[in-house]
Amino acid sequence: MSETINGMCLLMCPEKERWMREKEGLLHRFEIDEKTKHLKKPKADPNKIIKSFSRPAAGQIMTDPSLLRPGPILLSTIKYLFTKILIRTDVDWVHIYDFTFDRLRAIRQDLVIQRIGTIMSIQILEPIVRFHTYAAQRLCERNISEFDPKINDQHLLECIKQLLVLYDTVNRTEKLELHENIEVLTLIDNRAEMEALYILLNIGDISALNRALSLPEKLRHKVEGSSISYKYIYSLVLKELCTSVPTNTKTPSNTCMCHNVQFEEDVLQIMSSGYNNKILTFPGLKLQELILYKDIEKLEKDCNLFNLTFTNQNILFQKTSFNDKILLISLCLHNIEANCERYYTPQILHKFLPNILLGSL
């Protein structure tokens, strides 16, 4: 096993990189010192500039401790991104995503190079996973030239798989310091959230199902609760605000909401073919049980949305009548109206975003 490297950079960006990017004019608008923004080559604000991602190149020493940030600095950098950058409203959020995506990728790079400890690595990766899941839903209707969902999903899966390995490592570790034991206790609910997210992102994958079934019993019950609870919320942003969510249940991220909204559509479309009939109907209460609807009224609204006839709590499935032209985001918004018992303006919800992504709620 290679020797552990301890980063010595206590800033969000090493000075060497800051000087180079100032010289080459590579500063992002979020990193510029306001007093120098009128200059041809403005200066960086040391409190705003963040190390950018760079691929290993010939002659470049990636293991230089002066260029690597230790775990606590990586974590504080994430908090800065989520509390100061993600909530900005003066620019298109897709540009905020691009900037944050790159800086989080650099954080993961520092994490891997230094072989940072298990607990700290988990604390760093969990908010990154939430960021990618949130972005997947928020930008799902953007043109592919602005937002590539496949690349986002790729990084999401990389992070979550790395997290699962780290969780398993914690399970196998028998000797932990007292402070580490306390930290492990705080990871249990977050792990249930991440395990549920992994399952929901891999519906139909036998390996994901086998993993879920092999989890310790107590954790498995938490995961099952997290997997089901997406029915009672409409997005990650209302995770702890919607009164219909049990207070002791951590909910999966809003990407799961959209993934499972898509799942609902697929189920109803398949049944429209399998139970296609002009006279006979399918019991609504049975369908409610099969796909875990909160109540029959919610099911009726979704059936009407897809142009299915709903009469006396029964559904008339007709293949030719099924409306498959509904946009995913429209369906998510429909679920907002159908499920949510309290309403918040986008401005109010935006204020909760940092705490939600950081797992503080």
Beta strands, then each sheet from edge to edge (+ up, - down):
strand 1: 282-283
strand 2: 309-311
strand 3: 314-316
sheet 1: 1+ 3- 2+
end
